[in-house]
Amino acid sequence: MSTPKEIVQNYIHGDYIDAIKKAYTWRNAKNSAPHLLPHLKPGLKILDVGCGPGSITADFVRAVGPTGKVVCVEINESILNEAKSNLIKWGVYEGNSIEFVVDNILFLDKFDDNEFDIVHVHQVIQHLKDPVKGLEAMKRVCKKNGIVSIRESIYEAFYCMPENYQAIKLWKELYLKININSGFNPNAGKFLKKWCREAGFDVNNTKKFNYNLGNWFFTQREDIKWWGLTWADRVVNSGFAKKLLEDKQLGVTENDLQYLSDGWKKWTDEEDALFIVDHGEVIYFK
Ligand SMILES: C[S@@+](CC[C@H](N)C(=O)[O-])C[C@H]1O[C@@H](n2cnc3c(N)ncnc32)[C@H](O)[C@@H]1O
């Protein structure tokens, strides 16, 4: 079993450099937790597991208001501190009840059984070597009749226009391979029913288990620029780039990374550019 330090080191996107922070703080509850929106209301106690820089969490805090509580959990203490600074900077800290806890989703051992109304996770299960254990822990800390909310990507279902864009095809291939070589499942979103079943969720009860597909769409010029240029930066500057270079099985060179970066930049000027990221979304009533 990996130590927390090893988990942070093995995290596929590496250190939280500026390009990654910028990418993550674009996220909010509307674009990254749409399946959960109808269930958010004042007074609830929510656990946001693997909260990252906290931009989705900020919307949870706004939704539950001063009578509710949001607990942010991270394995990476430095990004947890940053989430706290962000919530202060975004004006959602004052007057609300928020707690920040370093913990591992595999255990959530700082929490009691049946503690939360909602236990939420976004794009964390896909970074686990033992996803079922993470889901078991989430279910354990969720109250009876509370909600376990999960949203994970299906990277094999990245859609790109124009079709057959060589640099992006290669980027997708490397993205899938580096995850698999590192022991993670890049298609976690489509495994959620299976893993939830293995974690003891009653997946055949339609009153309890709800599965849906949700997407990130990048279709408008401004969004395309943002997505493409963020990746143009990430493929050369981030820990993700370092991991690609280190993986001897892949044989990636710095020139290859530069080719990917230039490709992403060029893609943002394509007239028909469009990019879709599929996600599996689960709402489970415990
Ligand atoms: C892709 S980011 C998602 C962040 C946030 N949920 C969002 O969507 O903006 C994944 C986060 O999971 C955290 N993480 C990875 N393994 C973890 C673990 N075992 N326990 C808790 N958090 C973990 C990472 O530190 C990282 O911040």
The ligand as a Tripos MOL2 file, in Angstrom:
@<TRIPOS>MOLECULE
LIG
   27    29     1     0     0
SMALL
NO_CHARGES

@<TRIPOS>ATOM
      1 C1         -8.0150   15.6420  -10.9670 C.3       1 LIG1
      2 S1         -7.8300   16.3390   -9.3600 S.3       1 LIG1
      3 C2         -9.5310   16.7450   -9.0160 C.3       1 LIG1
      4 C3         -9.6830   17.8770   -8.0390 C.3       1 LIG1
      5 C4        -11.1190   18.3340   -7.8200 C.3       1 LIG1
      6 N1        -11.9700   17.2430   -7.3800 N.3       1 LIG1
      7 C5        -11.6350   18.9450   -9.1060 C.2       1 LIG1
      8 O1        -12.2910   18.2480   -9.8670 O.co2     1 LIG1
      9 O2        -11.3210   20.1200   -9.3560 O.co2     1 LIG1
     10 C6         -7.5830   14.9080   -8.3250 C.3       1 LIG1
     11 C7         -7.2750   15.2700   -6.8730 C.3       1 LIG1
     12 O3         -7.3360   14.0720   -6.0920 O.3       1 LIG1
     13 C8         -6.3260   14.1330   -5.1000 C.3       1 LIG1
     14 N2         -6.0350   12.7450   -4.6940 N.ar      1 LIG1
     15 C9         -5.3390   11.8040   -5.3780 C.ar      1 LIG1
     16 N3         -5.2700   10.6550   -4.6840 N.ar      1 LIG1
     17 C10        -5.9510   10.8680   -3.5270 C.ar      1 LIG1
     18 C11        -6.2210   10.0530   -2.3860 C.ar      1 LIG1
     19 N4         -5.7630    8.8010   -2.3070 N.pl3     1 LIG1
     20 N5         -6.9580   10.5820   -1.3780 N.ar      1 LIG1
     21 C12        -7.4040   11.8720   -1.4420 C.ar      1 LIG1
     22 N6         -7.1730   12.6930   -2.5040 N.ar      1 LIG1
     23 C13        -6.4460   12.2060   -3.5280 C.ar      1 LIG1
     24 C14        -5.1600   14.8180   -5.8050 C.3       1 LIG1
     25 O4         -4.2630   15.3830   -4.8750 O.3       1 LIG1
     26 C15        -5.8900   15.8510   -6.6620 C.3       1 LIG1
     27 O5         -5.9930   17.0930   -6.0250 O.3       1 LIG1
@<TRIPOS>BOND
     1     1     2 1
     2     2     3 1
     3     2    10 1
     4     3     4 1
     5     4     5 1
     6     5     6 1
     7     5     7 1
     8     7     8 2
     9     7     9 1
    10    10    11 1
    11    11    12 1
    12    11    26 1
    13    12    13 1
    14    13    14 1
    15    13    24 1
    16    14    15 ar
    17    14    23 ar
    18    15    16 ar
    19    16    17 ar
    20    17    18 ar
    21    17    23 ar
    22    18    19 1
    23    18    20 ar
    24    20    21 ar
    25    21    22 ar
    26    22    23 ar
    27    24    25 1
    28    24    26 1
    29    26    27 1
@<TRIPOS>SUBSTRUCTURE
     1 LIG1         1 GROUP 0 **** ****
